[in-house]
Amino acid sequence: MRKDQITAAYGKVFDAPGVINGSGKVRFVGVWPTGNVAVKRSSDPDSFGPLTVSPEKARPLTQAIERLYPAK
């Protein structure tokens, strides 16, 4: 994903089943320098820290972001 896609998607909720077990909707929180993706359940309060998932596990989320915010 490009920086503009990451910026546009930050904090938004996406339908991405399989990224977090037991939750079909996830909130995108960013990408760590390691390439792992930071996410939260859509129902988690702001005070909860993000979960880190591998790029492979986050594939449904990154695909949803790329569909909504295509690369320019």
N, C-alpha and C positions, 0 to 999 in steps of 0.2 A: 504494500500500500504506500501511496505517496503521502507526504506531509500534509497537503491540503485535504486529503481524504480523512486522515487521522484527526485533524483539527475540526472538520465539519461533523464527524461522527462522535466526537468526545461527549460523554454524558448521555447520549441517546440510547433508547431501548430498542433492541432488535429481536425479532423472532428467529432464534437460532438454536433449535433443539440439539441436544447432545454435547453442547459446549460445557455446561455445568450439569452434573447429574441431578435429575429431578426438577429441572427448571427449563422451560422452553423459551423463556424471554430473558435476555441478558442485557445489562447496561455496559457499554463499551467505555473503558477508563483509559485506554492507551496501549502503547507498545513499549516494552522495556528495551533498553539498549541491547540486551541479549537476543532480542527478536521474539521473546515470549509475549503473550498478550494478557493485559490486565482487564478483568471483568468483574462484575458484581451481578447478583440476582436482581431482577427488576424490583423486587420487594425489599431488598436490603436498605436500611437507613444510610444516610451519608456518613455516619460515624463508623460504619463497618469498613474495614480495609478491603482492597480488591483481592481477588483470587488470581493466581498466575496459571495460565494454561499454555501448552505448547502451540506453536503455529499450526501443527497438524490437527490438534483437537479444536482449535479456534476456526478451522476452515469454514464451517457454515456461517459464522459471524463475519469473517472477512469477505466472503462472497456476497453476503447481504449488504455490507457497507459498499463494496465495489459496484453493486447494482444500483444502489441509491445515489451514490456519489461517484460517477464514472471519472476515470482519469482524464485530465484535460490535456 
